[in-house]
Amino acid sequence: MARMNILLPAMGEGVIEATINKWLVKEGSAVKEDDPLVEVATDKVDSEIPAPSGGTIVEIKASEGTVVKVGDPIAILESNVEVKPEEIRKIEKEVERIRETINADRQEKKEELLVTREMKSRTPSGKFLSPLVRNIAAQEGISYSDLDKITGTGMDGRITRDDILRMIDDRNKKASKPEKNVIRESQPESTVSDEIIEMDRVRRLIAEHMVLSKRTSPHVTSFIDADVTRMINWRNSIKDKFLATEGQKLTLTPIFIDAVARALHDFPMINISVEGNSIIKKKNINIGMATALPDGNLIVPVIKNANEKNLTGIARAVNDLAERARSNKLKPDEITGGTFTVTNFGSYNNLSGTPIINQPQVAILGTGAVRKMPAVVETPDGDVIGIRQIMILSLSYDHRVIDGALAGRFLNKIKQILENYSPDQL
């Protein structure tokens, strides 16, 4: 029998460590290939790590509650399967991929630091900001207008490191200080106090990701309305048959993803990312769909190679990923690798919104509620007013690499596909 290290695998883009939540086996336990071994938590998802082969767990190297780096051994397995040379090469490639992931994350942090150094050196009123002060301000999300309010103690009123740290400390104290009981005029004999709710781990990570996105990309949002009457009528006419024959519900989400995949195929310069001064043109079209979780948080599972799937395949993927997202059963690979994201404001009857880009992507589409509205309809006998199904599409994009003309053409392409929707193949 051969002994092998079980390594913490790459758990997603930018993820370099994970916390060991719970071991599902003990030392001496016999396991089969793909049996779940341990539950781990990362910045992006909670997941289970399976056994790479059958055998016996002879040693657990990472105890519950510890933080482990990607690529580090977490257990030793005495395998009852002879490891072939090609398997060894496969493992070596995986370790190399993990190293590349860690190096890419370090490079991203380095580039972020360079961005902060390029911030303006003076506030609107002319106060000088040293590179150190600008760096601290960028990391803490402090605006130039807030910096302008600081009374500098340095030479000629310059804002020093101690000045900005004092401001941050005061802000944190105010945020953590409980509000005093407030007597309301409508309830003169009773007192109530504001409730302070600590963010959970996932909400904190979402908040950090949103702030990072706004800090990284200059966001611009364009809007267009689409008359989707024909699409809605087609979907309503086929949804019952689709459920009966395919065993799947046909919601609007697979149709939106199908339309976006087609549009991205025609506009490949939307399907990109930015690394330093380079534009990375993505070969695959992997579309993420923002999915609300029961606890109010959000996760974005990814439909890989969406342009290669027919509508039935997309519908199956959408329903499967959404169901497993809500039951916390997604695999790390299923929330990584996205090249574009779709978020549906319409599911909550909202007309539209300005979504925040899911880094390192450069664009995200928001779909609003479909409403019956009076609209001008062109006919051979002239224009008439008719009741039509109208929705608003909003596209937020990174203005560093996408100009308004390209974004406008891309958004109009999605509109045209939806207004004349007909799947290439069910």
Backbone torsions as a table, in degrees:
resi	resn	phi	psi	omega
1	MET	NA	146.8	-179.1
2	ALA	-109.3	142.2	176.4
3	ARG	-96.8	141.4	179.8
4	MET	-140.9	145.9	175.2
5	ASN	-78.6	133.4	170.7
6	ILE	-93.0	115.1	-175.7
7	LEU	-95.4	150.7	171.7
8	LEU	-70.0	115.2	-175.2
9	PRO	-75.7	167.3	173.3
10	ALA	-62.6	126.7	-172.4
11	MET	-107.4	10.7	-179.6
12	GLY	142.5	162.2	-180.0
13	GLU	-62.5	127.4	177.3
14	GLY	81.5	-2.8	-179.6
15	VAL	-92.0	121.9	-177.2
16	ILE	-118.5	-1.5	178.9
17	GLU	-155.8	165.0	178.6
18	ALA	-149.2	156.7	177.5
19	THR	-100.7	132.0	176.8
20	ILE	-76.0	111.0	-178.7
21	ASN	-83.9	-54.2	-174.3
22	LYS	-156.2	128.2	173.2
23	TRP	-81.5	133.0	-179.9
24	LEU	-97.0	-4.0	178.2
25	VAL	-132.8	168.1	176.9
26	LYS	-121.5	165.7	174.4
27	GLU	-61.4	130.8	-176.2
28	GLY	97.4	-9.2	-179.7
29	SER	-70.5	137.1	173.4
30	ALA	-88.1	133.9	-177.4
31	VAL	-130.5	156.0	173.4
32	LYS	-104.3	162.6	177.8
33	GLU	-58.3	133.6	179.2
34	ASP	76.3	2.4	171.9
35	ASP	-63.4	137.7	177.6
36	PRO	-66.7	132.4	-177.6
37	LEU	-103.7	-43.3	-171.1
38	VAL	-153.4	145.6	173.2
39	GLU	-95.9	129.7	179.5
40	VAL	-126.9	155.8	178.3
41	ALA	-123.0	131.9	176.5
42	THR	-120.1	-177.0	177.8
43	ASP	-63.5	-20.3	-171.0
44	LYS	-115.9	-30.7	-174.6
45	VAL	-161.3	151.7	169.3
46	ASP	-92.9	138.2	-174.0
47	SER	-152.5	168.7	175.9
48	GLU	-109.6	143.3	176.6
49	ILE	-103.7	124.1	-177.5
50	PRO	-87.3	162.5	175.6
51	ALA	-72.2	131.9	-179.4
52	PRO	-70.4	-21.7	176.9
53	SER	-162.4	173.2	177.5
54	GLY	-74.3	154.7	179.5
55	GLY	157.1	-154.3	-178.1
56	THR	-126.6	134.1	175.0
57	ILE	-78.0	109.7	-176.2
58	VAL	-95.5	-20.2	179.1
59	GLU	-157.0	135.1	172.0
60	ILE	-103.1	116.9	-172.6
61	LYS	-94.2	-20.0	-178.4
62	ALA	-120.8	114.2	-177.8
63	SER	-79.6	163.9	-179.8
64	GLU	-61.8	137.2	179.6
65	GLY	93.4	-10.9	-179.5
66	THR	-86.1	154.0	177.5
67	VAL	-100.5	126.7	-174.7
68	VAL	-119.9	138.1	176.7
69	LYS	-76.6	147.2	174.6
70	VAL	-59.1	132.0	-179.4
71	GLY	95.9	-11.3	178.2
72	ASP	-82.2	148.0	178.0
73	PRO	-72.4	137.8	177.8
74	ILE	-114.2	-17.1	178.6
75	ALA	-163.0	165.5	176.0
76	ILE	-119.3	129.6	-178.7
77	LEU	-112.6	128.4	171.9
78	GLU	-92.0	102.7	-171.0
79	SER	-83.3	140.4	174.9
80	ASN	-95.8	11.5	178.4
81	VAL	-116.6	129.0	178.3
82	GLU	-66.8	127.1	-178.3
83	VAL	-82.1	119.3	-178.3
84	LYS	-81.7	157.4	-179.4
85	PRO	-55.9	-38.1	-179.2
86	GLU	-67.5	-30.6	176.7
87	GLU	-69.3	-39.0	177.7
88	ILE	-61.6	-43.1	178.4
89	ARG	-63.7	-36.0	178.6
90	LYS	-63.4	-42.8	179.0
91	ILE	-65.1	-41.8	179.5
92	GLU	-62.2	-38.8	177.7
93	LYS	-64.8	-39.1	179.1
94	GLU	-63.8	-42.7	177.7
95	VAL	-62.4	-40.8	179.1
96	GLU	-64.8	-38.7	177.8
97	ARG	-64.3	-37.2	178.1
98	ILE	-63.6	-43.4	178.4
99	ARG	-61.4	-39.9	178.6
100	GLU	-64.1	-37.7	177.8
101	THR	-61.6	-45.5	-179.8
102	ILE	-64.2	-43.2	179.7
103	ASN	-64.0	-38.7	178.4
104	ALA	-64.2	-38.1	179.0
105	ASP	-66.0	-41.4	177.7
106	ARG	-63.3	-40.3	179.0
107	GLN	-64.0	-38.8	179.2
108	GLU	-62.3	-42.7	178.9
109	LYS	-65.3	-36.4	178.5
110	LYS	-64.5	-42.4	179.4
111	GLU	-66.8	-36.0	178.0
112	GLU	-62.8	-39.5	178.5
113	LEU	-64.0	-38.6	178.7
114	LEU	-64.1	-36.5	178.2
115	VAL	-61.6	-42.4	-178.8
116	THR	-64.8	-30.4	-179.4
117	ARG	-73.1	-18.3	-179.7
118	GLU	-90.3	4.0	177.4
119	MET	-64.1	158.3	179.7
120	LYS	-59.7	144.2	-175.0
121	SER	-89.3	-1.6	179.0
122	ARG	-137.8	149.9	175.9
123	THR	-78.9	170.8	179.7
124	PRO	-55.0	-31.5	-179.1
125	SER	-88.4	-2.5	175.2
126	GLY	103.2	4.1	179.1
127	LYS	-69.0	131.9	-178.2
128	PHE	-75.2	138.8	178.4
129	LEU	-120.3	120.2	178.4
130	SER	-71.9	161.2	177.5
131	PRO	-55.2	-38.0	179.6
132	LEU	-64.3	-44.2	179.5
133	VAL	-65.3	-40.7	178.7
134	ARG	-63.4	-39.1	-179.8
135	ASN	-64.8	-44.5	178.9
136	ILE	-63.5	-42.4	-179.4
137	ALA	-62.3	-41.3	-179.8
138	ALA	-65.8	-42.5	-179.0
139	GLN	-66.5	-33.6	-177.2
140	GLU	-93.8	-1.8	178.8
141	GLY	69.4	35.1	-178.6
142	ILE	-91.9	127.3	-176.6
143	SER	-79.6	164.1	178.0
144	TYR	-63.9	-35.4	179.6
145	SER	-65.6	-36.7	176.8
146	ASP	-69.3	-37.8	177.1
147	LEU	-62.9	-33.8	-179.6
148	ASP	-63.9	-24.2	-177.6
149	LYS	-80.8	-11.9	-178.6
150	ILE	-77.0	133.2	173.4
151	THR	-87.6	106.7	-176.4
152	GLY	-70.2	141.2	179.5
153	THR	-103.5	1.1	179.5
154	GLY	-82.1	-175.9	-179.8
155	MET	-60.4	132.7	-179.8
156	ASP	59.4	31.6	177.6
157	GLY	75.6	17.0	-178.8
158	ARG	-66.3	141.8	178.6
159	ILE	-79.3	121.8	-178.5
160	THR	-97.9	173.5	176.5
161	ARG	-59.6	-42.9	-179.7
162	ASP	-64.3	-34.1	179.9
163	ASP	-63.5	-47.5	-176.9
164	ILE	-72.5	-34.4	177.0
165	LEU	-67.0	-35.0	177.3
166	ARG	-65.3	-40.3	178.4
167	MET	-63.5	-43.1	179.4
168	ILE	-63.5	-41.8	179.4
169	ASP	-62.7	-43.1	178.4
170	ASP	-63.7	-40.2	179.5
171	ARG	-64.1	-41.4	179.4
172	ASN	-67.2	-36.4	178.5
173	LYS	-65.5	-40.7	179.0
174	LYS	-65.6	-38.0	-178.4
175	ALA	-68.6	-32.5	-177.0
176	SER	-93.2	-8.6	-178.4
177	LYS	-80.4	123.7	179.7
178	PRO	-62.4	142.3	177.1
179	GLU	-70.3	142.6	175.8
180	LYS	-70.9	152.4	177.8
181	ASN	-58.7	134.4	-177.9
182	VAL	-112.2	126.4	177.2
183	ILE	-88.2	117.6	-177.9
184	ARG	-88.9	143.8	-177.2
185	GLU	-62.0	-32.9	-177.7
186	SER	-78.2	-13.8	178.7
187	GLN	-132.5	69.6	-171.7
188	PRO	-63.8	-22.6	-175.1
189	GLU	-101.5	3.1	-178.9
190	SER	-126.3	157.8	177.7
191	THR	-124.4	144.8	176.8
192	VAL	-134.8	155.1	178.4
193	SER	-130.4	152.1	177.9
194	ASP	-65.7	145.0	178.3
195	GLU	-92.4	130.7	177.7
196	ILE	-100.7	120.6	-176.7
197	ILE	-116.6	120.7	177.3
198	GLU	-73.8	135.3	175.1
199	MET	-63.8	139.5	172.9
200	ASP	-78.1	174.4	-174.1
201	ARG	-59.5	-44.4	-177.7
202	VAL	-65.6	-41.9	-179.7
203	ARG	-64.5	-38.5	177.4
204	ARG	-63.1	-41.2	-179.4
205	LEU	-67.2	-39.2	176.7
206	ILE	-62.3	-43.5	-179.6
207	ALA	-60.7	-44.7	-179.9
208	GLU	-64.1	-39.0	-179.1
209	HIS	-66.8	-38.7	179.4
210	MET	-67.4	-43.0	178.7
211	VAL	-63.6	-42.7	178.4
212	LEU	-60.0	-41.6	-178.4
213	SER	-63.4	-45.6	179.8
214	LYS	-64.8	-34.3	-179.6
215	ARG	-74.0	-30.0	-175.9
216	THR	-83.6	-46.1	-171.1
217	SER	-112.7	130.2	169.5
218	PRO	-72.6	107.4	-173.7
219	HIS	-81.0	136.4	169.4
220	VAL	-131.6	141.1	179.4
221	THR	-123.6	129.6	175.8
222	SER	-112.6	150.3	-176.5
223	PHE	-126.1	150.6	173.3
224	ILE	-153.5	146.8	175.2
225	ASP	-103.0	152.3	-177.6
226	ALA	-132.1	135.5	175.1
227	ASP	-89.1	99.9	-173.5
228	VAL	-102.9	25.9	-179.1
229	THR	-56.1	-47.8	-178.6
230	ARG	-61.8	-42.2	180.0
231	MET	-63.5	-45.5	-179.3
232	ILE	-63.6	-43.0	179.5
233	ASN	-63.2	-41.6	178.3
234	TRP	-63.8	-45.9	-179.3
235	ARG	-63.2	-41.7	179.5
236	ASN	-64.9	-31.7	-177.9
237	SER	-76.9	-19.5	-173.0
238	ILE	-114.9	-13.3	-170.5
239	LYS	-62.5	-38.6	180.0
240	ASP	-67.6	-43.3	177.4
241	LYS	-64.5	-39.3	179.8
242	PHE	-61.7	-44.5	178.8
243	LEU	-63.1	-40.0	-178.1
244	ALA	-69.7	-41.1	-175.6
245	THR	-86.2	-35.5	-175.3
246	GLU	-103.3	-15.2	-177.2
247	GLY	69.6	22.8	-177.9
248	GLN	-130.6	141.9	171.8
249	LYS	-76.1	139.1	177.4
250	LEU	-104.5	92.9	176.6
251	THR	-86.9	-178.8	178.6
252	LEU	-76.0	-24.1	-175.3
253	THR	-57.7	-47.3	178.0
254	PRO	-60.1	-33.5	178.6
255	ILE	-67.4	-43.4	177.8
256	PHE	-60.6	-43.9	-178.2
257	ILE	-66.4	-39.3	176.4
258	ASP	-60.8	-44.4	-179.8
259	ALA	-64.4	-41.9	179.8
260	VAL	-65.4	-41.8	179.8
261	ALA	-60.7	-41.8	178.0
262	ARG	-64.3	-43.1	-178.7
263	ALA	-65.8	-39.7	178.8
264	LEU	-64.8	-33.2	176.7
265	HIS	-62.6	-36.7	179.7
266	ASP	-82.0	-22.5	-178.4
267	PHE	-127.0	72.7	-175.1
268	PRO	-64.3	-19.2	-179.6
269	MET	-80.1	4.7	167.4
270	ILE	-93.3	-25.5	-177.0
271	ASN	-90.1	63.9	-172.6
272	ILE	-137.2	174.1	168.6
273	SER	-142.1	170.6	-177.1
274	VAL	-119.7	131.7	173.7
275	GLU	-130.0	104.5	-176.9
276	GLY	63.0	-120.2	177.7
277	ASN	-101.3	14.5	-178.0
278	SER	-111.5	146.1	174.5
279	ILE	-104.9	125.2	179.7
280	ILE	-99.4	111.1	179.5
281	LYS	-87.1	116.0	-172.3
282	LYS	-77.5	135.8	177.8
283	LYS	-76.7	-41.8	-177.0
284	ASN	-94.2	150.6	175.3
285	ILE	-106.1	99.7	-177.3
286	ASN	-114.5	112.3	-171.4
287	ILE	-105.1	122.4	175.7
288	GLY	-86.9	146.5	176.5
289	MET	-123.6	116.6	180.0
290	ALA	-63.1	126.9	-174.8
291	THR	-127.5	124.6	178.6
292	ALA	-77.1	139.2	179.0
293	LEU	-100.7	160.8	-178.9
294	PRO	-57.9	-28.1	-179.1
295	ASP	-84.9	4.9	178.5
296	GLY	93.3	-9.6	177.8
297	ASN	-82.3	-177.2	-172.6
298	LEU	-134.4	144.7	174.1
299	ILE	-140.7	155.5	-175.0
300	VAL	-125.9	85.3	173.2
301	PRO	-68.0	154.2	-171.0
302	VAL	-118.4	131.7	173.8
303	ILE	-93.6	107.7	-175.1
304	LYS	-76.8	141.0	177.2
305	ASN	50.1	50.2	-176.1
306	ALA	-60.6	-31.1	-178.3
307	ASN	-70.8	-14.9	179.9
308	GLU	-94.8	-2.7	-178.6
309	LYS	-102.0	146.8	170.9
310	ASN	-82.2	178.1	-175.1
311	LEU	-62.3	-37.0	178.6
312	THR	-63.0	-44.1	178.9
313	GLY	-62.6	-40.9	178.5
314	ILE	-66.0	-42.5	179.6
315	ALA	-61.2	-42.2	177.8
316	ARG	-61.4	-45.0	-179.2
317	ALA	-64.6	-43.1	-179.7
318	VAL	-61.3	-49.1	-178.0
319	ASN	-65.3	-40.9	-179.0
320	ASP	-66.6	-48.2	-178.2
321	LEU	-65.4	-40.8	-179.4
322	ALA	-63.9	-42.4	-179.3
323	GLU	-65.2	-45.1	-178.5
324	ARG	-74.2	-25.6	174.7
325	ALA	-64.4	-42.8	-178.0
326	ARG	-72.0	-22.0	177.8
327	SER	-102.1	12.0	175.4
328	ASN	59.1	42.6	-178.5
329	LYS	-119.9	18.4	178.3
330	LEU	-73.4	145.9	173.9
331	LYS	-88.6	152.3	-179.2
332	PRO	-53.3	-37.8	-178.2
333	ASP	-66.0	-19.1	-175.9
334	GLU	-87.5	-2.2	175.3
335	ILE	-121.3	14.4	179.8
336	THR	-123.3	164.1	174.1
337	GLY	84.8	6.0	179.8
338	GLY	-65.7	144.1	177.4
339	THR	-114.5	-9.4	179.7
340	PHE	-162.4	151.4	-177.1
341	THR	-129.3	144.9	174.5
342	VAL	-119.0	131.2	175.9
343	THR	-126.8	137.0	-171.0
344	ASN	-106.8	98.3	174.9
345	PHE	-69.9	-27.4	-175.2
346	GLY	-65.0	-21.6	-179.6
347	SER	-63.9	-18.9	176.9
348	TYR	-112.6	21.7	177.2
349	ASN	63.6	23.3	175.7
350	ASN	-85.3	143.1	-176.9
351	LEU	-72.8	-40.1	-176.0
352	SER	-168.6	-179.4	177.6
353	GLY	-171.7	174.0	178.9
354	THR	-117.3	85.7	-174.5
355	PRO	-66.9	154.0	178.1
356	ILE	-94.3	135.2	-176.2
357	ILE	-61.3	137.8	177.6
358	ASN	-88.3	95.1	-177.1
359	GLN	-59.8	145.7	6.4
360	PRO	-92.2	22.9	176.4
361	GLN	-70.1	173.6	-177.2
362	VAL	-122.7	2.2	179.5
363	ALA	-158.7	155.5	178.4
364	ILE	-149.1	138.2	-179.0
365	LEU	-105.1	131.7	173.0
366	GLY	-106.4	132.7	178.8
367	THR	-111.5	126.6	-177.7
368	GLY	-91.9	179.4	-179.3
369	ALA	-68.3	144.8	175.2
370	VAL	-88.6	124.4	-176.7
371	ARG	-128.5	147.1	172.0
372	LYS	-79.1	124.7	-176.4
373	MET	-141.5	151.8	172.0
374	PRO	-71.2	134.9	-178.3
375	ALA	-147.6	155.6	177.1
376	VAL	-77.8	126.7	-179.5
377	VAL	-118.1	127.3	178.6
378	GLU	-83.2	128.8	178.2
379	THR	-129.7	166.1	177.4
380	PRO	-59.3	-24.8	-179.0
381	ASP	-95.6	7.7	179.9
382	GLY	117.2	178.3	-178.1
383	ASP	-78.7	140.5	176.1
384	VAL	-135.5	160.9	175.4
385	ILE	-93.4	126.0	-179.4
386	GLY	-133.2	163.6	175.5
387	ILE	-88.6	118.7	-175.4
388	ARG	-126.4	157.7	176.3
389	GLN	-91.5	112.8	-174.0
390	ILE	-119.2	141.5	173.8
391	MET	-138.8	158.4	179.2
392	ILE	-107.9	131.5	174.1
393	LEU	-106.7	135.7	177.7
394	SER	-125.8	133.0	-179.1
395	LEU	-120.1	114.6	171.6
396	SER	-94.8	135.7	-175.9
397	TYR	-144.1	158.2	-177.8
398	ASP	-82.8	110.0	-173.9
399	HIS	-74.1	-4.4	173.8
400	ARG	-66.6	-35.0	-172.1
401	VAL	-126.2	-10.8	178.8
402	ILE	-121.7	119.3	177.5
403	ASP	-88.0	165.9	-177.2
404	GLY	-60.5	-34.3	-178.3
405	ALA	-65.4	-46.7	179.3
406	LEU	-64.8	-44.7	179.7
407	ALA	-61.9	-40.5	-179.7
408	GLY	-64.3	-42.2	179.6
409	ARG	-66.8	-40.4	179.6
410	PHE	-64.6	-45.2	-179.7
411	LEU	-64.8	-39.0	178.3
412	ASN	-66.8	-32.8	177.0
413	LYS	-63.7	-43.0	177.6
414	ILE	-62.1	-41.7	177.4
415	LYS	-57.7	-47.3	-178.5
416	GLN	-62.7	-40.5	179.7
417	ILE	-64.0	-44.4	-178.2
418	LEU	-69.2	-38.9	-178.4
419	GLU	-69.1	-25.7	-179.7
420	ASN	-119.2	35.9	-167.9
421	TYR	-65.1	130.3	172.0
422	SER	-153.1	117.1	-177.0
423	PRO	-64.4	141.0	178.4
424	ASP	-61.5	-36.0	-178.7
425	GLN	-161.5	134.4	174.2
426	LEU	-83.0	NA	NA
